[in-house]
Amino acid sequence: MPKGVNGCAEVVKLPGSRTYIHPHTYEDPNQAVRDFAKEIDASNIRIERVIGAGEFGEVCSGRLRVQGKREIYVAIKSLKAGYSDKQRRDFLSEASIMGQFDHPNIIRLEGVVTKCKPVMIITEFMENGSLDTFLKKHDGQFTVIQLVGMLRGIASGMKYLSDMSYVHRDLAARNILVNSNLVCKVSDFGLSRVLEDDPEAAYTTRGGKIPIRWTAPEAIAYRKFTSASDVWSYGIVMWEVISYGERPYWEMSNQDVIKAIDEGYRLPAPMDCPVVLHQLMLDCWEKGRSERPKFGQIVTILDKLIRNPASLRELANSSVCREDPPTPEFSVSTVDDWLDTIKMGQYKENFSSAGYVSLDSILYISVSELAKMGVTLAGHQKKILSSVQSLQAQGTHVQTGTSALRICPTSLTMMEQQ
């Protein structure tokens, strides 16, 4: 590999463009820190309280005295004592990466302390913490426009990273931070997700092994990490935001998630999700990488929605059978009829043996119950639960043996079954 100045790999850049430089391309990793991160005098930092723990040590909030400016609130990551040279390099590599970025939706690096102990990374302070925890705490409290505004910020940050040829690989609501103005910023630029030589090994992120629920199928199957795989992850983040921090794929195991996605299953629209947003999620989850939108296109789409809020009014699960266009309905009065209607007649025996003999009894069936009954194919479970959800959504009052249920086949969506 040709070496440029300071022992860094030479990068060919297009006029007017900037390209991210991987710290591992430096012969001396300390040079990367010197090039991209400002050294801060430890006497200018006042640590106030512990706000969390990271892979390498504590995370605190505090204040930084900046020359010629007032004190600013900052987050301070400290490297715990007893570290190895490699741990120090890995810890500081995050600063070498972050220091190359300058965007309102990317967490800002203030500087590093490397000349005394503890070694520290200083970043801007984000008052509301991680996006997933913040949303769970404020469940249902934001307008759809506010949620779309958050998503627009994340997409804008990701467009910037993509334009710099940086692939994040671990985009998830837990790695987005929120400030007091609800501005979302992409964070977590740790380098511990370096792929191992062993082709069988899962790559490691700061949170452990590969985050299956957020990762594109091609990245899981053959480690093809690109901006397009980040787009897939962004679709999952959209789903997390609209569902206020719900866990993607709920309690399904990682293996079940991989299998279901391979069979074509995609997460259904969360409650009160506008049709246009669920469609954008589905576009992000296209199997073919080239079929997915680019981050620039996603930003444009979200900008249009913010300018035209009426486009967000139609909800994906607002009505079970839409008036226009008319959809055929099937009237069923027995469990056998219902199974025939949804083309799952092969399970009649399974249902009757398990005691599901009346229409009201099927309204509360769960994934685990289906598995126990012998309905093990993810696609079939999805179809049955989708139909059950459709029946629940109608609010049909079932009187066994006397009242028929009406099924609208075009409105089936699968939701979590407890």
Buried (B, 14 or more C-beta within 10 A) or exposed (E): EEEEEEEBBEBEEEEEEBEBBBBEBBEEBBBBBBBBBEEBEEEBBEBEEEBEEBBBBBBBBBBBBBEEEEEBBBBBBBBBEEBEEEBBBBBBBBBBBBBBBEBEBBBBBBBBBBEEEBBBBBBBBBEBBBBBBBBBEEEEEBEBEEBBBBBBBBBBBBBBBBBBBBBBBBBBBBBBBBBEEBBBBBBBBBBBBEEEEEEEEBBBBBBEEBBBBBBBBBBBEEBEBBBBBBBBBBBBBBBBBBBBBBEBBBEBEBEBBBBBBEEEBBBBBBBEBBBBBBEBBEBBBBBEBEEBBBBBBBBBBBBEBBEEEEBBEEBBBBEBBEEEEEEEBBEBBBBBBBBBBBEBEEBBEBBEEBEBBBBBBBBEBBBEBBEEBEBEEBEBBBBBBBBBBBBBBBEBEBEEEEEBBBBBBEBBBBBBBE
